[in-house]
């Protein structure tokens, strides 16, 4: 059995940095939400409730790929996170990240076989 060592592509490190920054953003929205909920304005209360409900699942979703093993499904999971980031203000960061993420060497790093690299 022939085993080969695959060097970690730089985009994997950049994705983990991107994911950690998203985690920080969602953590801060979680921290801010109780202050919005305690206000007397109905609009701010609704914003606080939406931030509270969305920040926890999004924080968990974004922190997982930092610690998950190198498996093909983790590559797809990370690709979905990059795609979701393109819907907001992270678009300028997500485009170069996506361009480098779909390269064959990144897929190979995550365990894709040769016939799935294209």
GROMACS elastic network, one bead per residue, 0.5 to 0.9 nm:
[ bonds ]
;  ai    aj funct       b0    kb
    6     9     6  0.87364   500
    6   105     6  0.87867   500
    6   108     6  0.80380   500
    6   109     6  0.61769   500
    7   109     6  0.75157   500
    8    11     6  0.84037   500
    8    12     6  0.69336   500
    8    13     6  0.80998   500
    8   105     6  0.89984   500
    8   106     6  0.80318   500
    8   109     6  0.67703   500
    9    12     6  0.56726   500
    9    13     6  0.74263   500
    9   105     6  0.72845   500
    9   106     6  0.62890   500
    9   109     6  0.76180   500
   10    13     6  0.53567   500
   10    14     6  0.64433   500
   10    15     6  0.87039   500
   11    15     6  0.59254   500
   11    16     6  0.85215   500
   11    97     6  0.68347   500
   11   100     6  0.63298   500
   11   101     6  0.64239   500
   11   106     6  0.78937   500
   12    15     6  0.50607   500
   12    16     6  0.63043   500
   12    17     6  0.87113   500
   12   101     6  0.77450   500
   12   106     6  0.76181   500
   13    16     6  0.51585   500
   13    17     6  0.63278   500
   13    18     6  0.86472   500
   14    17     6  0.50055   500
   14    18     6  0.60888   500
   14    19     6  0.85131   500
   14    97     6  0.76842   500
   15    19     6  0.59998   500
   15    20     6  0.84731   500
   15    66     6  0.86244   500
   15    78     6  0.81281   500
   15    82     6  0.84015   500
   15    97     6  0.71009   500
   15   101     6  0.84850   500
   16    20     6  0.60476   500
   16    21     6  0.85690   500
   16    63     6  0.88469   500
   16    65     6  0.74353   500
   16    66     6  0.56291   500
   17    20     6  0.50581   500
   17    21     6  0.62105   500
   17    22     6  0.86450   500
   17    66     6  0.86908   500
   18    21     6  0.51789   500
   18    22     6  0.63034   500
   18    23     6  0.86980   500
   18    82     6  0.89320   500
   18    93     6  0.83798   500
   18    94     6  0.88020   500
   19    22     6  0.50524   500
   19    23     6  0.62397   500
   19    24     6  0.87563   500
   19    62     6  0.55802   500
   19    63     6  0.66111   500
   19    64     6  0.89251   500
   19    65     6  0.77126   500
   19    66     6  0.72075   500
   19    78     6  0.89536   500
   19    81     6  0.82558   500
   19    82     6  0.88259   500
   20    24     6  0.63208   500
   20    25     6  0.87216   500
   20    62     6  0.73272   500
   20    63     6  0.67070   500
   20    66     6  0.76454   500
   21    24     6  0.50402   500
   21    25     6  0.62830   500
   21    26     6  0.87139   500
   22    25     6  0.50225   500
   22    26     6  0.62268   500
   22    27     6  0.84895   500
   22    58     6  0.86241   500
   22    59     6  0.75338   500
   22    62     6  0.66648   500
   22    63     6  0.84340   500
   22    85     6  0.88258   500
   23    26     6  0.51739   500
   23    27     6  0.60047   500
   23    28     6  0.85979   500
   23    58     6  0.77799   500
   23    59     6  0.51234   500
   23    60     6  0.79247   500
   23    61     6  0.87298   500
   23    62     6  0.59332   500
   23    63     6  0.62179   500
   24    28     6  0.61497   500
   24    29     6  0.86031   500
   24    59     6  0.80432   500
   25    28     6  0.52221   500
   25    29     6  0.62958   500
   25    30     6  0.86797   500
   25    55     6  0.87093   500
   25    59     6  0.84265   500
   26    29     6  0.50189   500
   26    30     6  0.61814   500
   26    31     6  0.86714   500
   26    51     6  0.86335   500
   26    54     6  0.84148   500
   26    55     6  0.50409   500
   26    56     6  0.72667   500
   26    58     6  0.67269   500
   26    59     6  0.54891   500
   27    30     6  0.50202   500
   27    31     6  0.63085   500
   27    32     6  0.87212   500
   27    55     6  0.68327   500
   27    56     6  0.77069   500
   27    59     6  0.66724   500
   28    32     6  0.60918   500
   28    33     6  0.85720   500
   28    55     6  0.86227   500
   29    32     6  0.50370   500
   29    33     6  0.60586   500
   29    48     6  0.87564   500
   29    51     6  0.61412   500
   29    52     6  0.74023   500
   29    55     6  0.62843   500
   30    33     6  0.53687   500
   30    34     6  0.76944   500
   30    48     6  0.87731   500
   30    51     6  0.64909   500
   30    52     6  0.55502   500
   30    53     6  0.86330   500
   30    54     6  0.85288   500
   30    55     6  0.55568   500
   30    56     6  0.69752   500
   31    34     6  0.66958   500
   31    35     6  0.79618   500
   31    52     6  0.85161   500
   32    35     6  0.55807   500
   32    36     6  0.66836   500
   32    37     6  0.89820   500
   32    48     6  0.76200   500
   32    51     6  0.82202   500
   32    52     6  0.85726   500
   33    36     6  0.51249   500
   33    37     6  0.61809   500
   33    38     6  0.87633   500
   33    45     6  0.85854   500
   33    47     6  0.76803   500
   33    49     6  0.68312   500
   33    50     6  0.82861   500
   33    51     6  0.58011   500
   33    52     6  0.55583   500
   34    38     6  0.61917   500
   34    39     6  0.89009   500
   34    45     6  0.89250   500
   34    48     6  0.65083   500
   34    49     6  0.83131   500
   34    52     6  0.77467   500
   35    38     6  0.52732   500
   35    39     6  0.67546   500
   35    45     6  0.89230   500
   35    48     6  0.75057   500
   36    39     6  0.54939   500
   36    40     6  0.88027   500
   36    41     6  0.86515   500
   36    44     6  0.54015   500
   36    45     6  0.55814   500
   36    46     6  0.82745   500
   36    47     6  0.70016   500
   36    49     6  0.80815   500
   37    40     6  0.82250   500
   37    41     6  0.88679   500
   37    42     6  0.89250   500
   37    44     6  0.67594   500
   37    46     6  0.75513   500
   37    47     6  0.79119   500
   37    48     6  0.50469   500
   37    49     6  0.66530   500
   38    41     6  0.88592   500
   38    44     6  0.87220   500
   38    45     6  0.71567   500
   38    48     6  0.86367   500
   39    42     6  0.79482   500
   39    44     6  0.67157   500
   39    45     6  0.65439   500
   40    43     6  0.88948   500
   40    44     6  0.78387   500
   40    45     6  0.75460   500
   41    44     6  0.54177   500
   41    45     6  0.63651   500
   41    46     6  0.88997   500
   42    45     6  0.50744   500
   42    46     6  0.63486   500
   42    47     6  0.87392   500
   43    46     6  0.52297   500
   43    47     6  0.63281   500
   43    48     6  0.86603   500
   44    48     6  0.60137   500
   44    49     6  0.85151   500
   45    48     6  0.50098   500
   45    49     6  0.61425   500
   45    50     6  0.86400   500
   46    49     6  0.50663   500
   46    50     6  0.61792   500
   46    51     6  0.85486   500
   47    50     6  0.51769   500
   47    51     6  0.60860   500
   47    52     6  0.84937   500
   48    51     6  0.51116   500
   48    52     6  0.60212   500
   48    53     6  0.85787   500
   49    52     6  0.50667   500
   49    53     6  0.61287   500
   49    54     6  0.85769   500
   50    53     6  0.51886   500
   50    54     6  0.60489   500
   50    55     6  0.82750   500
   51    54     6  0.52955   500
   51    55     6  0.56239   500
   51    56     6  0.86474   500
   52    55     6  0.55588   500
   52    56     6  0.69102   500
   53    56     6  0.65451   500
   53    57     6  0.76624   500
   54    57     6  0.59161   500
   54    58     6  0.61967   500
   54    59     6  0.85418   500
   55    58     6  0.52408   500
   55    59     6  0.58802   500
   55    60     6  0.86303   500
   56    59     6  0.51289   500
   56    60     6  0.63660   500
   56    61     6  0.86730   500
   57    60     6  0.51403   500
   57    61     6  0.60660   500
   57    62     6  0.86173   500
   58    62     6  0.60769   500
   58    63     6  0.85114   500
   59    62     6  0.53062   500
   59    63     6  0.61253   500
   59    64     6  0.87229   500
   60    63     6  0.52607   500
   60    64     6  0.62634   500
   61    64     6  0.57333   500
   61    65     6  0.78849   500
   61    81     6  0.82060   500
   62    65     6  0.65777   500
   62    66     6  0.78448   500
   62    78     6  0.86953   500
   62    81     6  0.72371   500
   63    66     6  0.56731   500
   63    67     6  0.73553   500
   64    67     6  0.56565   500
   64    68     6  0.60413   500
   65    68     6  0.50182   500
   65    69     6  0.80714   500
   65    74     6  0.68258   500
   65    75     6  0.87672   500
   65    77     6  0.76505   500
   65    78     6  0.65472   500
   66    69     6  0.87404   500
   68    71     6  0.82519   500
   68    74     6  0.70654   500
   69    74     6  0.74000   500
   69   110     6  0.85026   500
   70    73     6  0.84823   500
   70    74     6  0.65497   500
   70    75     6  0.77427   500
   70   109     6  0.73175   500
   70   111     6  0.67243   500
   71    74     6  0.52977   500
   71    75     6  0.68210   500
   71   109     6  0.86904   500
   71   110     6  0.51001   500
   71   111     6  0.56999   500
   71   112     6  0.80035   500
   72    75     6  0.52382   500
   72    76     6  0.66990   500
   72    77     6  0.87977   500
   72   107     6  0.73267   500
   72   108     6  0.87470   500
   72   109     6  0.89457   500
   72   110     6  0.53343   500
   72   111     6  0.56138   500
   72   112     6  0.58847   500
   73    76     6  0.50591   500
   73    77     6  0.60611   500
   73    78     6  0.85406   500
   73   110     6  0.84195   500
   74    78     6  0.60078   500
   74    79     6  0.83990   500
   74   110     6  0.74894   500
   75    78     6  0.51828   500
   75    79     6  0.61504   500
   75    80     6  0.87599   500
   75   101     6  0.86120   500
   75   106     6  0.82727   500
   75   107     6  0.69892   500
   75   110     6  0.62806   500
   75   111     6  0.89879   500
   76    80     6  0.62776   500
   76    81     6  0.87476   500
   77    80     6  0.51946   500
   77    81     6  0.64981   500
   77    82     6  0.88763   500
   78    81     6  0.50120   500
   78    82     6  0.63065   500
   78    83     6  0.85986   500
   78   101     6  0.89943   500
   79    82     6  0.50929   500
   79    83     6  0.61958   500
   79    84     6  0.86743   500
   79    98     6  0.74706   500
   79   101     6  0.74952   500
   79   102     6  0.82674   500
   80    84     6  0.61203   500
   80    85     6  0.85493   500
   81    84     6  0.50567   500
   81    85     6  0.61890   500
   81    86     6  0.87599   500
   82    85     6  0.50687   500
   82    86     6  0.65106   500
   82    94     6  0.59436   500
   82    95     6  0.85216   500
   82    97     6  0.75734   500
   82    98     6  0.67066   500
   83    86     6  0.51876   500
   83    87     6  0.72503   500
   83    94     6  0.75317   500
   83    98     6  0.80120   500
   84    87     6  0.56067   500
   84    88     6  0.78027   500
   85    88     6  0.58597   500
   85    89     6  0.76036   500
   85    90     6  0.55373   500
   85    91     6  0.65028   500
   85    93     6  0.86471   500
   85    94     6  0.64998   500
   86    89     6  0.73450   500
   86    90     6  0.58714   500
   86    92     6  0.80486   500
   86    93     6  0.83357   500
   86    94     6  0.58578   500
   86    95     6  0.75209   500
   87    90     6  0.75556   500
   87    91     6  0.68271   500
   88    91     6  0.62281   500
   89    92     6  0.75834   500
   89    93     6  0.87679   500
   90    93     6  0.54306   500
   90    94     6  0.60481   500
   90    95     6  0.88180   500
   91    95     6  0.61927   500
   92    95     6  0.58538   500
   92    96     6  0.75430   500
   93    96     6  0.62239   500
   93    97     6  0.64384   500
   93    98     6  0.87944   500
   94    98     6  0.58102   500
   94    99     6  0.84817   500
   95    98     6  0.51513   500
   95    99     6  0.62364   500
   95   100     6  0.88241   500
   96   100     6  0.63276   500
   96   101     6  0.83960   500
   97   100     6  0.54311   500
   97   101     6  0.58925   500
   97   102     6  0.88312   500
   98   102     6  0.63102   500
   98   103     6  0.89809   500
   99   102     6  0.59652   500
   99   103     6  0.72831   500
  100   103     6  0.56167   500
  100   106     6  0.80359   500
  101   104     6  0.85073   500
  101   105     6  0.88978   500
  101   106     6  0.62642   500
  101   107     6  0.80371   500
  102   105     6  0.85095   500
  102   106     6  0.68796   500
  102   107     6  0.71401   500
  103   106     6  0.56899   500
  103   107     6  0.67650   500
  103   108     6  0.89439   500
  103   117     6  0.81401   500
  103   118     6  0.84437   500
  104   107     6  0.50653   500
  104   108     6  0.60606   500
  104   109     6  0.85457   500
  104   112     6  0.88403   500
  104   114     6  0.89818   500
  104   116     6  0.87451   500
  104   117     6  0.51027   500
  104   118     6  0.66341   500
  105   109     6  0.60937   500
  105   110     6  0.87129   500
  105   117     6  0.80701   500
  106   110     6  0.64147   500
  106   111     6  0.88460   500
  106   112     6  0.89581   500
  107   110     6  0.51520   500
  107   111     6  0.64995   500
  107   112     6  0.55258   500
  107   113     6  0.84551   500
  107   116     6  0.84070   500
  107   117     6  0.64085   500
  108   111     6  0.50961   500
  108   113     6  0.67663   500
  108   114     6  0.75815   500
  108   116     6  0.89361   500
  108   117     6  0.70198   500
  109   112     6  0.74173   500
  112   115     6  0.81591   500
  112   116     6  0.61916   500
  112   117     6  0.66807   500
  113   116     6  0.56737   500
  113   117     6  0.68408   500
  114   117     6  0.55509   500
  114   118     6  0.83951   500
  115   118     6  0.72333   500
